[in-house]
Amino acid sequence: MAMNLRLDTEHEELLDALAAQERRTKTEIVKIAIEERAAKADKSTRTRAIFERIMQEDAELLDALSK
């Protein structure tokens, strides 16, 4: 699917610099940024779920350790 991306001058220059530095197209740089952001969000969600599970499963132990 095609998409138009409107950037201000500062972000356009950053994108140009990244593309040149990595020898990639600007489209590739944008796709990579989206993929990295999605992976980070997924990792954060999984980390929170694991933390919540630990808090539930070990509530008594954590309470005892806090005293």
Secondary structure, 3 states (H helix, E strand, C coil): CCCCCCCCHHHHHHHHHHHHHHCCCHHHHHHHHHHHHHHHHHHHHHHHHHHHHHHHHCHHHHHHHCC
